[in-house]
Amino acid sequence: MKSKLQQTLEKNSKVITAELMPPRGGDPVRSLKIAQLLRNKVHAVNITDGSRAIMRMCSLAMSKLLLDNGIEPIMQISCRDRNKIALQSDILGANALGIKNILCITGDSVKAGDQQETKAVHEFEAVRLLKQIQSFNQGIDPTFEQLPDKRTEIFSGAAVDPSCRNQRSLKSRTIKKKEAGANFLQTQIVMDRKCLADFCNEISNPLEIPVIAGVFLLKSYKNALFINKFVPGANIPENVLNRLKDAKNPLQEGILIASEQAQDFINIADGIHLMAVKSEHLIPEILEKAGLNLEC
């Protein structure tokens, strides 16, 4: 059976997804409680895989726990920490556990994290990982002619940054991801609607690949400055910074900004992806203020 995410996108209906970081420890209870708040509010919950090169519970385990609790996961797989055999094993394992959606990412540099002495692997990057999933979906074994134990049925996606200054490189990379088997694109943080509209009109729409636009909750002026400095492609505009700086309640202003962007971006792209790092419990409030639900 196809995932809810795949079915919704194939019907050309709008998709709502949210991002959830696994716990920094062995107990998933707190993360599962947050995930339950998102149940019936979003089509799927995206589980990060070592985001910002910081240790957390593996995406595979957390995705399975969500599935067991009736919540559809999008399992991220980062190429940074595993060689190709480990990546291949995780793909097969995810399929066996009933995890249908996988987002393929290259992964943040270990220099962004808190264990900077760690050695990155990067035997694969996002395009090669997408190709591997495509091969498994076709029943192709990496060393033999055919997989002896049935092909996989993975709905794979890739990340993109519509704010990338090098538009030629962005287009070329997006085409490669599409050809490698990407079925959908999830964007990085989007703060400029023109960048999103241009990307959809000039790149993704001609390629006939759906785009889920990233909406990020900014919690304060200080938080926005940090995001602008350290998160690639953030480019938070001056008017947004000023709104947070002048707000009597910066968090509520951030929720309002995110809800406005969600309401706007869902009409430009094929859906929205909500990110609220360490404040995922606020995502339902953002959706409520935006007037968005699963029937949108």
SETIKOL-774648 format. One record per residue (C-alpha): x, y, z; residue number from 1. Coordinates in Angstrom, 1 decimal, decimal comma, padded with zeros to 4 digits. Each point is the difference from the previous one (the first is absolute). Example, Ala and Ser with C-alpha at 12.3 -4.5 7.8 and 13.67 -1.06 7.14 Angstrom:
GUDREN/012,3/-004,5/007,8/1;
GUDREN/001,4/003,4/-000,7/2;
# end
This chain:
GUDREN/000,0/000,0/000,0/1;
GUDREN/001,2/003,5/-000,8/2;
GUDREN/000,8/002,4/002,7/3;
GUDREN/-002,4/002,8/000,9/4;
GUDREN/002,6/002,5/-001,2/5;
GUDREN/000,3/-001,7/-003,4/6;
GUDREN/-003,8/-000,3/-000,4/7;
GUDREN/-000,6/003,6/000,8/8;
GUDREN/002,7/001,3/-002,4/9;
GUDREN/-001,2/-002,3/-002,8/10;
GUDREN/-003,5/001,5/000,4/11;
GUDREN/001,5/003,5/-000,4/12;
GUDREN/-001,4/000,8/003,5/13;
GUDREN/001,9/002,3/002,4/14;
GUDREN/002,4/-001,7/002,4/15;
GUDREN/000,8/001,0/003,6/16;
GUDREN/003,0/-001,5/001,7/17;
GUDREN/001,9/000,9/003,2/18;
GUDREN/003,5/-000,6/001,3/19;
GUDREN/000,9/-001,8/003,2/20;
GUDREN/003,4/-000,6/001,5/21;
GUDREN/000,6/-003,3/001,7/22;
GUDREN/001,0/000,1/003,7/23;
GUDREN/003,5/000,5/001,2/24;
GUDREN/-000,1/-003,1/002,1/25;
GUDREN/-001,5/-003,5/000,1/26;
GUDREN/-003,6/000,9/001,1/27;
GUDREN/-002,4/001,0/-002,8/28;
GUDREN/-003,0/000,8/002,2/29;
GUDREN/000,3/003,8/-000,2/30;
GUDREN/000,5/000,0/-003,8/31;
GUDREN/-003,0/-002,4/-000,4/32;
GUDREN/-002,2/002,4/002,1/33;
GUDREN/000,9/002,8/-002,4/34;
GUDREN/-000,7/-002,2/-003,0/35;
GUDREN/-003,4/-000,8/001,4/36;
GUDREN/-000,8/003,8/000,0/37;
GUDREN/000,7/-000,1/-003,8/38;
GUDREN/-002,2/-003,0/-000,7/39;
GUDREN/-002,9/000,8/-002,3/40;
GUDREN/001,6/003,5/-000,4/41;
GUDREN/002,5/-001,0/-002,7/42;
GUDREN/000,3/-002,7/-002,6/43;
GUDREN/003,4/-001,1/001,2/44;
GUDREN/002,7/000,8/002,5/45;
GUDREN/003,6/000,3/-001,2/46;
GUDREN/002,6/-001,5/002,3/47;
GUDREN/003,4/001,7/-000,2/48;
GUDREN/003,2/-002,0/-000,2/49;
GUDREN/002,8/001,5/001,9/50;
GUDREN/-001,0/003,6/-000,9/51;
GUDREN/002,8/002,6/000,4/52;
GUDREN/002,3/-003,0/000,7/53;
GUDREN/-001,3/-000,4/003,5/54;
GUDREN/-000,6/-003,5/001,5/55;
GUDREN/-003,6/-001,1/000,4/56;
GUDREN/-001,9/-003,2/-000,1/57;
GUDREN/000,1/-001,5/-003,5/58;
GUDREN/-002,7/000,9/-002,5/59;
GUDREN/-000,8/-003,6/-000,8/60;
GUDREN/-000,9/-000,8/003,6/61;
GUDREN/-002,1/003,1/000,5/62;
GUDREN/-001,8/-000,4/-003,3/63;
GUDREN/-001,0/-003,6/001,0/64;
GUDREN/-001,2/001,3/003,4/65;
GUDREN/-002,2/002,6/-001,8/66;
GUDREN/-001,4/-002,6/-002,3/67;
GUDREN/-000,9/-002,2/003,0/68;
GUDREN/-001,9/002,9/001,4/69;
GUDREN/-002,0/000,6/-003,2/70;
GUDREN/002,0/003,0/-001,2/71;
GUDREN/001,5/-000,1/-003,5/72;
GUDREN/003,8/000,7/000,0/73;
GUDREN/002,3/001,5/-002,6/74;
GUDREN/003,3/-001,6/000,9/75;
GUDREN/003,0/002,2/-000,8/76;
GUDREN/003,2/-001,8/-001,0/77;
GUDREN/003,3/002,0/000,1/78;
GUDREN/003,0/-001,2/-002,0/79;
GUDREN/002,5/001,6/002,4/80;
GUDREN/000,3/-002,7/002,6/81;
GUDREN/-000,3/-003,3/-001,9/82;
GUDREN/001,7/-001,9/-002,8/83;
GUDREN/-002,1/-001,3/-002,9/84;
GUDREN/-000,5/-003,4/001,6/85;
GUDREN/-001,4/001,5/003,1/86;
GUDREN/-002,2/002,3/-002,1/87;
GUDREN/-001,2/-002,9/-002,1/88;
GUDREN/-000,8/-002,0/003,2/89;
GUDREN/-002,0/002,9/001,4/90;
GUDREN/-002,1/000,4/-003,1/91;
GUDREN/-000,8/-003,7/000,0/92;
GUDREN/-000,8/000,0/003,7/93;
GUDREN/-002,3/003,0/-000,3/94;
GUDREN/-001,9/-001,7/-002,8/95;
GUDREN/-000,3/-003,2/002,1/96;
GUDREN/-001,4/002,0/002,9/97;
GUDREN/-002,7/001,7/-002,1/98;
GUDREN/001,7/003,4/-000,3/99;
GUDREN/-001,0/001,2/-003,4/100;
GUDREN/001,4/003,6/-000,2/101;
GUDREN/003,7/000,8/000,0/102;
GUDREN/001,6/003,5/-000,4/103;
GUDREN/003,5/-000,3/-001,4/104;
GUDREN/002,5/002,6/001,2/105;
GUDREN/003,8/000,4/-000,2/106;
GUDREN/000,2/001,2/003,6/107;
GUDREN/001,4/003,0/001,8/108;
GUDREN/003,8/000,2/000,6/109;
GUDREN/001,3/-001,5/003,2/110;
GUDREN/001,5/003,5/000,7/111;
GUDREN/-003,5/001,3/000,6/112;
GUDREN/-000,4/-002,4/002,9/113;
GUDREN/001,2/-000,6/003,5/114;
GUDREN/002,4/-002,9/-000,7/115;
GUDREN/002,1/001,6/-002,6/116;
GUDREN/002,8/-002,6/000,2/117;
GUDREN/-002,4/-002,5/-001,6/118;
GUDREN/000,9/-001,4/-003,5/119;
GUDREN/-002,6/000,5/-002,7/120;
GUDREN/-000,6/-002,9/-002,5/121;
GUDREN/-001,8/001,5/-003,0/122;
GUDREN/000,5/-003,1/-002,2/123;
GUDREN/-003,4/001,0/-001,4/124;
GUDREN/-001,6/003,4/-000,3/125;
GUDREN/-003,7/000,7/-000,6/126;
GUDREN/-000,1/-000,8/-003,7/127;
GUDREN/001,7/-003,3/000,3/128;
GUDREN/-002,2/-000,9/003,0/129;
GUDREN/-003,1/000,8/-002,1/130;
GUDREN/001,4/-002,3/-002,8/131;
GUDREN/000,5/-002,8/002,5/132;
GUDREN/-003,6/000,2/001,1/133;
GUDREN/-001,1/000,1/-003,6/134;
GUDREN/002,0/-003,1/-000,7/135;
GUDREN/-001,5/-001,8/003,0/136;
GUDREN/-003,5/001,0/-001,1/137;
GUDREN/000,8/-001,6/-003,3/138;
GUDREN/001,2/-003,2/001,7/139;
GUDREN/003,7/000,5/-001,0/140;
GUDREN/002,7/-001,4/002,3/141;
GUDREN/003,2/002,1/000,3/142;
GUDREN/002,2/-003,0/-000,7/143;
GUDREN/-002,4/-002,6/-001,6/144;
GUDREN/-002,5/000,3/-002,7/145;
GUDREN/-003,2/000,0/002,1/146;
GUDREN/-000,9/000,3/003,7/147;
GUDREN/-000,8/-003,6/001,1/148;
GUDREN/-002,6/001,2/002,6/149;
GUDREN/-002,3/002,4/-001,8/150;
GUDREN/000,4/003,6/-001,1/151;
GUDREN/-000,6/002,9/002,3/152;
GUDREN/-002,9/002,5/-000,2/153;
GUDREN/001,5/003,2/001,3/154;
GUDREN/-001,4/003,5/-000,8/155;
GUDREN/003,2/002,1/-000,1/156;
GUDREN/000,6/003,7/000,2/157;
GUDREN/002,8/002,5/000,0/158;
GUDREN/000,8/003,4/001,6/159;
GUDREN/000,5/003,2/-002,0/160;
GUDREN/000,8/003,6/000,8/161;
GUDREN/-002,1/002,4/-002,2/162;
GUDREN/002,1/003,0/001,5/163;
GUDREN/003,2/-001,4/-001,6/164;
GUDREN/001,8/002,9/-001,7/165;
GUDREN/001,3/-002,2/-002,8/166;
GUDREN/-003,2/-000,7/-001,8/167;
GUDREN/001,8/-002,0/-002,8/168;
GUDREN/001,4/-002,3/002,6/169;
GUDREN/-003,3/-000,3/001,8/170;
GUDREN/-001,8/-001,0/-003,2/171;
GUDREN/002,7/-002,5/-001,0/172;
GUDREN/000,0/-001,6/003,4/173;
GUDREN/-003,8/-000,2/000,1/174;
GUDREN/-000,1/-001,6/-003,4/175;
GUDREN/002,5/-002,6/001,2/176;
GUDREN/-002,1/-000,8/003,0/177;
GUDREN/-003,1/-000,4/-002,1/178;
GUDREN/001,8/-002,3/-002,4/179;
GUDREN/001,4/-002,0/003,0/180;
GUDREN/-003,5/-000,7/001,2/181;
GUDREN/-001,1/002,8/002,2/182;
GUDREN/-003,8/000,0/000,2/183;
GUDREN/-000,3/003,3/002,0/184;
GUDREN/002,2/002,9/001,1/185;
GUDREN/000,0/001,4/003,5/186;
GUDREN/001,5/003,4/000,2/187;
GUDREN/002,4/001,5/002,6/188;
GUDREN/-001,3/003,1/001,9/189;
GUDREN/-001,8/002,4/-002,3/190;
GUDREN/-000,3/003,6/001,0/191;
GUDREN/-000,4/001,6/-003,4/192;
GUDREN/-003,2/-000,9/-001,9/193;
GUDREN/001,5/001,2/-003,3/194;
GUDREN/002,8/-002,6/000,3/195;
GUDREN/-002,6/-002,7/000,6/196;
GUDREN/-002,2/001,1/-002,8/197;
GUDREN/002,9/000,3/-002,4/198;
GUDREN/001,2/-003,5/000,9/199;
GUDREN/-003,4/-001,5/-000,5/200;
GUDREN/-000,8/001,8/-003,2/201;
GUDREN/003,4/-000,3/-001,7/202;
GUDREN/001,4/-003,3/001,4/203;
GUDREN/-002,3/-002,4/001,8/204;
GUDREN/-003,2/000,5/-002,0/205;
GUDREN/001,6/-000,7/-003,4/206;
GUDREN/001,6/-003,1/001,6/207;
GUDREN/-003,4/-001,0/001,3/208;
GUDREN/001,3/-000,7/003,5/209;
GUDREN/-002,0/001,2/003,0/210;
GUDREN/001,5/002,5/002,5/211;
GUDREN/-000,6/000,1/003,8/212;
GUDREN/001,0/003,5/001,2/213;
GUDREN/001,9/000,3/003,3/214;
GUDREN/-001,6/002,4/002,5/215;
GUDREN/002,2/000,7/003,1/216;
GUDREN/-001,1/001,3/003,4/217;
GUDREN/002,2/002,9/001,1/218;
GUDREN/-000,3/000,3/003,7/219;
GUDREN/001,7/003,4/000,6/220;
GUDREN/002,1/002,7/-001,6/221;
GUDREN/003,2/-001,7/001,5/222;
GUDREN/-001,2/-003,4/-001,4/223;
GUDREN/-000,5/001,6/-003,4/224;
GUDREN/003,5/001,5/-000,1/225;
GUDREN/001,4/-003,4/001,0/226;
GUDREN/-001,9/-001,7/-002,8/227;
GUDREN/001,1/002,6/-002,5/228;
GUDREN/003,6/-000,5/000,9/229;
GUDREN/000,3/-003,8/000,3/230;
GUDREN/-002,8/-001,6/-002,1/231;
GUDREN/000,8/-000,2/-003,7/232;
GUDREN/-002,5/001,8/-002,2/233;
GUDREN/-002,0/001,6/002,8/234;
GUDREN/000,3/003,7/-001,2/235;
GUDREN/-002,6/001,3/002,4/236;
GUDREN/-001,2/003,4/-001,4/237;
GUDREN/000,3/003,3/001,9/238;
GUDREN/-003,8/000,4/000,5/239;
GUDREN/-000,2/-003,4/001,7/240;
GUDREN/002,9/000,8/002,3/241;
GUDREN/-001,5/003,4/000,9/242;
GUDREN/-003,4/-001,6/000,8/243;
GUDREN/001,8/-002,3/002,5/244;
GUDREN/002,2/002,7/001,4/245;
GUDREN/-003,0/002,4/000,6/246;
GUDREN/-002,4/-002,6/001,2/247;
GUDREN/-001,3/000,0/003,7/248;
GUDREN/-000,3/-003,8/-000,2/249;
GUDREN/002,6/-001,2/-002,5/250;
GUDREN/-001,1/-003,6/000,1/251;
GUDREN/-003,6/000,8/-000,8/252;
GUDREN/001,3/002,3/-002,8/253;
GUDREN/002,1/-002,9/-001,3/254;
GUDREN/-003,1/-002,3/000,0/255;
GUDREN/-001,9/002,6/-001,9/256;
GUDREN/002,8/000,4/-002,6/257;
GUDREN/000,1/-003,7/-000,5/258;
GUDREN/-003,8/-000,3/-000,4/259;
GUDREN/000,1/002,8/-002,6/260;
GUDREN/002,7/-001,7/-001,9/261;
GUDREN/-001,8/-003,4/000,2/262;
GUDREN/-003,2/001,5/-001,3/263;
GUDREN/001,9/001,7/-002,8/264;
GUDREN/002,5/-002,8/-001,0/265;
GUDREN/-002,6/-002,7/-000,2/266;
GUDREN/-001,6/001,8/-002,9/267;
GUDREN/003,4/000,3/-001,8/268;
GUDREN/001,4/-003,5/000,6/269;
GUDREN/-001,6/-003,4/000,3/270;
GUDREN/000,1/000,1/003,8/271;
GUDREN/001,8/001,3/003,1/272;
GUDREN/002,5/-001,5/002,4/273;
GUDREN/-000,1/001,5/003,5/274;
GUDREN/003,2/000,2/002,0/275;
GUDREN/000,0/001,2/003,6/276;
GUDREN/003,2/-001,2/001,6/277;
GUDREN/-000,5/-001,0/003,6/278;
GUDREN/-003,5/001,6/-000,2/279;
GUDREN/-001,8/-002,6/-002,1/280;
GUDREN/-003,0/000,2/002,4/281;
GUDREN/-000,8/003,4/-001,5/282;
GUDREN/-000,5/-001,3/-003,5/283;
GUDREN/-003,7/-000,7/000,5/284;
GUDREN/-000,5/003,7/001,0/285;
GUDREN/001,8/001,2/-003,1/286;
GUDREN/-002,3/-002,2/-002,2/287;
GUDREN/-003,1/001,3/001,9/288;
GUDREN/001,0/003,6/-000,5/289;
GUDREN/000,7/-000,7/-003,7/290;
GUDREN/-003,4/-001,6/-000,3/291;
GUDREN/001,5/-003,2/-001,4/292;
GUDREN/-001,0/-003,6/000,5/293;
GUDREN/000,3/-003,3/-001,8/294;
GUDREN/-002,9/000,8/-002,3/295;
GUDREN/001,7/003,3/-001,2/296;
# end
